[in-house]
Amino acid sequence: MKPICSPKRCGSTLCVLLLALPLVTGCAGQAKGTVSGKVTYQGKALSSGYVTFTADKGPPLHADIQSDGSYRLENVPVGPVKIGVQPKASQEAMRAIGMPRGPKDVDKVKAAVADRETKLPSKYADPNQSGLTYTVTNGPQQHDIDLK
């Protein structure tokens, strides 16, 4: 009776499997998600700013907050992330106030923009201090961010 697997034949099969293993596991580790949602603060949509997702490994990912409060992040690695939210002065606020005409007007404009914009607690700007987390899964998903 012939053996099913000769040492020479099994050895080459084992080599091929060992060489292919990193490719297979590497692809599984590359799973990504697309996360979209709406950012609200005290029940109102945030009309501008940035959302930041920070994973344990890799660079932080950023998305603009649209005028309706929506955001969308693509190619987010699967796994837990910490989230930061930071507002920015909107174009509408700048237009409503107008351009400064002299050096004294600059401080007035800055103060007026700050008064018109949503003021978030500073902790939300830092993903490590915000307390906002999410676990990204493979594929498209929705995650609304409700700030209090």
C-alpha atoms as an extended CHARMM CRD file, in Angstrom:
* protein
*
       148  EXT
         1         1  MET       CA              0.0000000000        0.0000000000        0.0000000000  PROA      1               0.0000000000
         2         2  LYS       CA              1.3010000000        3.4190000000       -1.0290000000  PROA      2               0.0000000000
         3         3  PRO       CA              1.4130000000        6.1910000000        1.5590000000  PROA      3               0.0000000000
         4         4  ILE       CA             -1.0630000000        9.0110000000        0.8640000000  PROA      4               0.0000000000
         5         5  CYS       CA              1.5010000000       11.6950000000        1.4470000000  PROA      5               0.0000000000
         6         6  SER       CA              5.1610000000       11.1610000000        0.7270000000  PROA      6               0.0000000000
         7         7  PRO       CA              7.6560000000       13.3260000000        2.6650000000  PROA      7               0.0000000000
         8         8  LYS       CA              8.5960000000       15.1740000000       -0.5190000000  PROA      8               0.0000000000
         9         9  ARG       CA              4.9790000000       15.8480000000       -1.5140000000  PROA      9               0.0000000000
        10        10  CYS       CA              3.8030000000       16.8440000000        2.0010000000  PROA      10              0.0000000000
        11        11  GLY       CA              6.8270000000       19.0650000000        2.4760000000  PROA      11              0.0000000000
        12        12  SER       CA              6.1030000000       21.1150000000       -0.6410000000  PROA      12              0.0000000000
        13        13  THR       CA              2.3950000000       21.3720000000        0.2360000000  PROA      13              0.0000000000
        14        14  LEU       CA              3.2970000000       22.5540000000        3.7310000000  PROA      14              0.0000000000
        15        15  CYS       CA              5.6460000000       25.2110000000        2.3020000000  PROA      15              0.0000000000
        16        16  VAL       CA              2.9270000000       26.5450000000        0.0150000000  PROA      16              0.0000000000
        17        17  LEU       CA              0.4620000000       26.7210000000        2.9110000000  PROA      17              0.0000000000
        18        18  LEU       CA              2.9530000000       28.4840000000        5.1600000000  PROA      18              0.0000000000
        19        19  LEU       CA              3.7400000000       31.0250000000        2.4500000000  PROA      19              0.0000000000
        20        20  ALA       CA              0.0430000000       31.6870000000        1.7800000000  PROA      20              0.0000000000
        21        21  LEU       CA             -0.8980000000       32.0750000000        5.4640000000  PROA      21              0.0000000000
        22        22  PRO       CA              0.3520000000       35.6810000000        5.8750000000  PROA      22              0.0000000000
        23        23  LEU       CA             -1.5590000000       36.7150000000        2.7660000000  PROA      23              0.0000000000
        24        24  VAL       CA             -4.8000000000       35.2560000000        4.0520000000  PROA      24              0.0000000000
        25        25  THR       CA             -4.4780000000       36.6620000000        7.5750000000  PROA      25              0.0000000000
        26        26  GLY       CA             -3.2510000000       40.0010000000        6.2230000000  PROA      26              0.0000000000
        27        27  CYS       CA             -6.3930000000       40.4280000000        4.1540000000  PROA      27              0.0000000000
        28        28  ALA       CA             -8.5950000000       39.6220000000        7.1310000000  PROA      28              0.0000000000
        29        29  GLY       CA             -6.8140000000       42.3040000000        9.1840000000  PROA      29              0.0000000000
        30        30  GLN       CA             -7.5670000000       44.9160000000        6.5040000000  PROA      30              0.0000000000
        31        31  ALA       CA            -11.3420000000       44.9590000000        7.0340000000  PROA      31              0.0000000000
        32        32  LYS       CA            -12.7210000000       48.4900000000        6.8290000000  PROA      32              0.0000000000
        33        33  GLY       CA            -15.9550000000       50.2520000000        7.5600000000  PROA      33              0.0000000000
        34        34  THR       CA            -17.7050000000       53.3590000000        6.3160000000  PROA      34              0.0000000000
        35        35  VAL       CA            -19.2410000000       55.3030000000        9.1840000000  PROA      35              0.0000000000
        36        36  SER       CA            -21.7550000000       58.0700000000        8.6730000000  PROA      36              0.0000000000
        37        37  GLY       CA            -24.1310000000       59.8380000000       10.9750000000  PROA      37              0.0000000000
        38        38  LYS       CA            -25.2420000000       63.1300000000       12.4210000000  PROA      38              0.0000000000
        39        39  VAL       CA            -23.5750000000       65.2350000000       15.1140000000  PROA      39              0.0000000000
        40        40  THR       CA            -25.8920000000       67.0480000000       17.5150000000  PROA      40              0.0000000000
        41        41  TYR       CA            -25.2290000000       69.2210000000       20.5420000000  PROA      41              0.0000000000
        42        42  GLN       CA            -28.0360000000       69.7040000000       23.0520000000  PROA      42              0.0000000000
        43        43  GLY       CA            -30.4890000000       68.3370000000       20.4970000000  PROA      43              0.0000000000
        44        44  LYS       CA            -29.4630000000       70.6690000000       17.6340000000  PROA      44              0.0000000000
        45        45  ALA       CA            -27.4120000000       69.6780000000       14.5940000000  PROA      45              0.0000000000
        46        46  LEU       CA            -23.8530000000       70.9860000000       14.6630000000  PROA      46              0.0000000000
        47        47  SER       CA            -23.5600000000       72.9800000000       11.4190000000  PROA      47              0.0000000000
        48        48  SER       CA            -19.7890000000       72.8440000000       10.9770000000  PROA      48              0.0000000000
        49        49  GLY       CA            -16.6270000000       71.3470000000       12.4030000000  PROA      49              0.0000000000
        50        50  TYR       CA            -14.6810000000       68.1200000000       12.3330000000  PROA      50              0.0000000000
        51        51  VAL       CA            -15.1600000000       64.5730000000       13.5890000000  PROA      51              0.0000000000
        52        52  THR       CA            -11.9950000000       62.6300000000       14.4440000000  PROA      52              0.0000000000
        53        53  PHE       CA            -11.7920000000       58.8340000000       14.8420000000  PROA      53              0.0000000000
        54        54  THR       CA             -8.6750000000       57.5380000000       16.5780000000  PROA      54              0.0000000000
        55        55  ALA       CA             -7.9130000000       53.7970000000       16.6550000000  PROA      55              0.0000000000
        56        56  ASP       CA             -5.2260000000       52.0740000000       18.7380000000  PROA      56              0.0000000000
        57        57  LYS       CA             -3.0460000000       51.7800000000       15.6340000000  PROA      57              0.0000000000
        58        58  GLY       CA             -2.7410000000       54.0190000000       12.6210000000  PROA      58              0.0000000000
        59        59  PRO       CA             -3.2720000000       57.7190000000       12.0680000000  PROA      59              0.0000000000
        60        60  PRO       CA             -6.4240000000       59.5530000000       13.1810000000  PROA      60              0.0000000000
        61        61  LEU       CA             -9.1420000000       59.9330000000       10.5370000000  PROA      61              0.0000000000
        62        62  HSD       CA            -11.0300000000       63.2180000000       10.0850000000  PROA      62              0.0000000000
        63        63  ALA       CA            -14.3060000000       64.1860000000        8.4050000000  PROA      63              0.0000000000
        64        64  ASP       CA            -15.9850000000       67.5350000000        7.9040000000  PROA      64              0.0000000000
        65        65  ILE       CA            -19.3410000000       68.1080000000        9.5470000000  PROA      65              0.0000000000
        66        66  GLN       CA            -21.7910000000       69.3320000000        6.9030000000  PROA      66              0.0000000000
        67        67  SER       CA            -24.3080000000       72.1540000000        7.4250000000  PROA      67              0.0000000000
        68        68  ASP       CA            -27.0370000000       69.6120000000        8.3150000000  PROA      68              0.0000000000
        69        69  GLY       CA            -24.8280000000       68.0100000000       10.9780000000  PROA      69              0.0000000000
        70        70  SER       CA            -23.9350000000       64.9470000000        8.8990000000  PROA      70              0.0000000000
        71        71  TYR       CA            -20.4740000000       63.4080000000        8.5350000000  PROA      71              0.0000000000
        72        72  ARG       CA            -19.0010000000       60.4630000000        6.6430000000  PROA      72              0.0000000000
        73        73  LEU       CA            -15.7340000000       58.5980000000        7.2070000000  PROA      73              0.0000000000
        74        74  GLU       CA            -14.5670000000       55.9450000000        4.7390000000  PROA      74              0.0000000000
        75        75  ASN       CA            -11.9180000000       53.2220000000        5.0850000000  PROA      75              0.0000000000
        76        76  VAL       CA            -12.0520000000       53.1710000000        8.8810000000  PROA      76              0.0000000000
        77        77  PRO       CA            -10.2150000000       50.1370000000       10.3130000000  PROA      77              0.0000000000
        78        78  VAL       CA            -12.5260000000       47.6740000000       12.0690000000  PROA      78              0.0000000000
        79        79  GLY       CA            -12.3590000000       47.8000000000       15.8610000000  PROA      79              0.0000000000
        80        80  PRO       CA            -12.7900000000       50.2590000000       18.7200000000  PROA      80              0.0000000000
        81        81  VAL       CA            -12.2100000000       53.9700000000       18.1050000000  PROA      81              0.0000000000
        82        82  LYS       CA            -12.2060000000       57.0690000000       20.2650000000  PROA      82              0.0000000000
        83        83  ILE       CA            -14.0740000000       60.0560000000       18.8580000000  PROA      83              0.0000000000
        84        84  GLY       CA            -13.4030000000       63.7810000000       19.0250000000  PROA      84              0.0000000000
        85        85  VAL       CA            -15.5950000000       66.6210000000       17.7730000000  PROA      85              0.0000000000
        86        86  GLN       CA            -14.4030000000       70.1520000000       17.1730000000  PROA      86              0.0000000000
        87        87  PRO       CA            -16.5120000000       73.0300000000       15.8340000000  PROA      87              0.0000000000
        88        88  LYS       CA            -15.2270000000       75.7060000000       13.4590000000  PROA      88              0.0000000000
        89        89  ALA       CA            -16.4330000000       79.1520000000       12.5310000000  PROA      89              0.0000000000
        90        90  SER       CA            -18.9880000000       78.8800000000        9.7650000000  PROA      90              0.0000000000
        91        91  GLN       CA            -18.8840000000       80.8600000000        6.5530000000  PROA      91              0.0000000000
        92        92  GLU       CA            -22.4050000000       82.1930000000        7.2750000000  PROA      92              0.0000000000
        93        93  ALA       CA            -21.2690000000       83.6890000000       10.5790000000  PROA      93              0.0000000000
        94        94  MET       CA            -18.3220000000       85.3690000000        8.8880000000  PROA      94              0.0000000000
        95        95  ARG       CA            -20.5660000000       86.8460000000        6.1430000000  PROA      95              0.0000000000
        96        96  ALA       CA            -23.1300000000       88.0600000000        8.6600000000  PROA      96              0.0000000000
        97        97  ILE       CA            -20.5000000000       89.9280000000       10.6350000000  PROA      97              0.0000000000
        98        98  GLY       CA            -18.5640000000       91.2950000000        7.6800000000  PROA      98              0.0000000000
        99        99  MET       CA            -14.8870000000       91.8690000000        7.1120000000  PROA      99              0.0000000000
       100       100  PRO       CA            -12.9090000000       93.9760000000        9.5780000000  PROA      100             0.0000000000
       101       101  ARG       CA            -12.0310000000       97.4620000000        8.3150000000  PROA      101             0.0000000000
       102       102  GLY       CA             -9.1890000000       98.1250000000       10.6940000000  PROA      102             0.0000000000
       103       103  PRO       CA             -7.0540000000       96.5330000000       13.4470000000  PROA      103             0.0000000000
       104       104  LYS       CA             -9.6120000000       97.3940000000       16.1420000000  PROA      104             0.0000000000
       105       105  ASP       CA            -12.3500000000       95.5910000000       14.2130000000  PROA      105             0.0000000000
       106       106  VAL       CA            -10.4850000000       92.2600000000       14.1870000000  PROA      106             0.0000000000
       107       107  ASP       CA            -11.1540000000       91.5850000000       17.8920000000  PROA      107             0.0000000000
       108       108  LYS       CA            -14.8070000000       92.5970000000       17.4690000000  PROA      108             0.0000000000
       109       109  VAL       CA            -15.2070000000       90.1660000000       14.5710000000  PROA      109             0.0000000000
       110       110  LYS       CA            -13.5460000000       87.3350000000       16.4990000000  PROA      110             0.0000000000
       111       111  ALA       CA            -15.8180000000       87.9440000000       19.4970000000  PROA      111             0.0000000000
       112       112  ALA       CA            -18.9330000000       88.1230000000       17.3010000000  PROA      112             0.0000000000
       113       113  VAL       CA            -18.0440000000       84.8720000000       15.5180000000  PROA      113             0.0000000000
       114       114  ALA       CA            -17.4430000000       83.1550000000       18.8520000000  PROA      114             0.0000000000
       115       115  ASP       CA            -20.8400000000       84.3460000000       20.1300000000  PROA      115             0.0000000000
       116       116  ARG       CA            -22.6520000000       83.0790000000       17.0260000000  PROA      116             0.0000000000
       117       117  GLU       CA            -20.9830000000       79.6590000000       16.9520000000  PROA      117             0.0000000000
       118       118  THR       CA            -21.9040000000       76.6660000000       19.0220000000  PROA      118             0.0000000000
       119       119  LYS       CA            -19.6360000000       76.4400000000       22.0050000000  PROA      119             0.0000000000
       120       120  LEU       CA            -18.8030000000       72.8550000000       22.8470000000  PROA      120             0.0000000000
       121       121  PRO       CA            -17.1200000000       71.8280000000       26.0640000000  PROA      121             0.0000000000
       122       122  SER       CA            -13.3960000000       71.6260000000       25.2620000000  PROA      122             0.0000000000
       123       123  LYS       CA            -13.2180000000       67.9630000000       26.3170000000  PROA      123             0.0000000000
       124       124  TYR       CA            -14.9800000000       66.9240000000       23.0780000000  PROA      124             0.0000000000
       125       125  ALA       CA            -12.0830000000       68.1670000000       20.9230000000  PROA      125             0.0000000000
       126       126  ASP       CA             -9.7150000000       65.5100000000       22.3460000000  PROA      126             0.0000000000
       127       127  PRO       CA            -10.6530000000       61.9030000000       21.4710000000  PROA      127             0.0000000000
       128       128  ASN       CA             -8.7610000000       60.6940000000       24.5590000000  PROA      128             0.0000000000
       129       129  GLN       CA            -10.8340000000       62.8670000000       26.9130000000  PROA      129             0.0000000000
       130       130  SER       CA            -14.2120000000       63.1060000000       25.1800000000  PROA      130             0.0000000000
       131       131  GLY       CA            -15.5960000000       59.8190000000       26.5040000000  PROA      131             0.0000000000
       132       132  LEU       CA            -16.9930000000       59.1530000000       23.0090000000  PROA      132             0.0000000000
       133       133  THR       CA            -16.2840000000       55.6740000000       21.6430000000  PROA      133             0.0000000000
       134       134  TYR       CA            -17.5780000000       53.3620000000       18.9560000000  PROA      134             0.0000000000
       135       135  THR       CA            -16.7360000000       49.9160000000       17.6050000000  PROA      135             0.0000000000
       136       136  VAL       CA            -16.4150000000       49.9910000000       13.8250000000  PROA      136             0.0000000000
       137       137  THR       CA            -17.5740000000       46.9020000000       11.9360000000  PROA      137             0.0000000000
       138       138  ASN       CA            -16.9570000000       45.8690000000        8.3470000000  PROA      138             0.0000000000
       139       139  GLY       CA            -19.0790000000       47.6910000000        5.7470000000  PROA      139             0.0000000000
       140       140  PRO       CA            -21.4150000000       50.6880000000        5.9240000000  PROA      140             0.0000000000
       141       141  GLN       CA            -22.9040000000       51.7010000000        9.2580000000  PROA      141             0.0000000000
       142       142  GLN       CA            -24.5450000000       54.6490000000       10.9790000000  PROA      142             0.0000000000
       143       143  HSD       CA            -23.3250000000       56.2110000000       14.2090000000  PROA      143             0.0000000000
       144       144  ASP       CA            -24.9620000000       59.4160000000       15.3950000000  PROA      144             0.0000000000
       145       145  ILE       CA            -22.9620000000       61.4730000000       17.8730000000  PROA      145             0.0000000000
       146       146  ASP       CA            -25.1230000000       63.1910000000       20.4830000000  PROA      146             0.0000000000
       147       147  LEU       CA            -23.1780000000       65.6660000000       22.5920000000  PROA      147             0.0000000000
       148       148  LYS       CA            -24.6550000000       66.8940000000       25.8600000000  PROA      148             0.0000000000
